[in-house]
């Protein structure tokens, strides 16, 4: 006889129970239908964290530098920004009404730390987690039941989900990639080099010089430049593209033509609001087999350490 696995048995029982909750299934289907891969959801979380950091004004990039009141406000901002993006109807008793179902939204930067208020008992909760240090996020649906909650001593009588009952969460997206906070995760010595420069343009040039072959989001550019016209600082005509051209560095943006160049070179392509920089060189015999792209009528590859800097070619026209 095979040994009895109580955890597996509980998971099966939980799956069967979740599968009979018509409201949970309806909300799940609605959200997955609107955002099958979760990319929109992930972008809202990225933008919300960046909104809290307010890098353009403060220069901050690290969650730990937020004030306690700002961290407390994070849940409200996630709730508001999700509703604004997906245009959820206001709920009567809870935050939203999705697929005709009352849904409360709870965010935590600590997995499992969702604080559920007494008035949510019996309702469906959208539980959201995002961690900027791990660059991961999750979102799932949970039917609030008394027996599945920890007994809390919180002054607002808010409770958390018992760890043994997290298998009652119907996951929409679990442990997915959160768009990376480059400033938080880049090499500390490179970050110091960037921030040691006085002007926003110089800092931005150094960022694209030191952080190559990785996606750099618009908010990172905004935080480093700390100028209202930060996007202008990336472009040619005096921006980083012009400044780094003599070093052979190209900066691809979120245009279809630029994405094609990135893909042909084997680089991550820039998503909406992102850039990718890389040093390139004209293709020569020692580049045999390397991915290449045609720019300005010539074949170009990613430069190797042995390749001396040469002026970068112009990128294709901006088309989306």
Secondary structure as GFF3:
##gff-version 3
##sequence-region A 1 320
A	DSSP	alpha_helix	6	18	.	.	.	ID=ss1
A	DSSP	alpha_helix	22	34	.	.	.	ID=ss2
A	DSSP	alpha_helix	39	53	.	.	.	ID=ss3
A	DSSP	alpha_helix	55	58	.	.	.	ID=ss4
A	DSSP	three_ten_helix	63	65	.	.	.	ID=ss5
A	DSSP	alpha_helix	68	86	.	.	.	ID=ss6
A	DSSP	beta_strand	89	90	.	.	.	ID=ss7
A	DSSP	beta_strand	96	98	.	.	.	ID=ss8
A	DSSP	beta_strand	101	108	.	.	.	ID=ss9
A	DSSP	three_ten_helix	118	120	.	.	.	ID=ss10
A	DSSP	beta_strand	124	131	.	.	.	ID=ss11
A	DSSP	beta_strand	136	143	.	.	.	ID=ss12
A	DSSP	three_ten_helix	146	148	.	.	.	ID=ss13
A	DSSP	three_ten_helix	163	168	.	.	.	ID=ss14
A	DSSP	beta_strand	170	177	.	.	.	ID=ss15
A	DSSP	alpha_helix	182	185	.	.	.	ID=ss16
A	DSSP	alpha_helix	188	195	.	.	.	ID=ss17
A	DSSP	alpha_helix	200	210	.	.	.	ID=ss18
A	DSSP	beta_strand	216	217	.	.	.	ID=ss19
A	DSSP	alpha_helix	218	225	.	.	.	ID=ss20
A	DSSP	three_ten_helix	230	233	.	.	.	ID=ss21
A	DSSP	alpha_helix	240	245	.	.	.	ID=ss22
A	DSSP	beta_strand	249	252	.	.	.	ID=ss23
A	DSSP	alpha_helix	256	264	.	.	.	ID=ss24
A	DSSP	beta_strand	274	282	.	.	.	ID=ss25
A	DSSP	three_ten_helix	285	287	.	.	.	ID=ss26
A	DSSP	beta_strand	292	295	.	.	.	ID=ss27
A	DSSP	beta_strand	298	302	.	.	.	ID=ss28
###
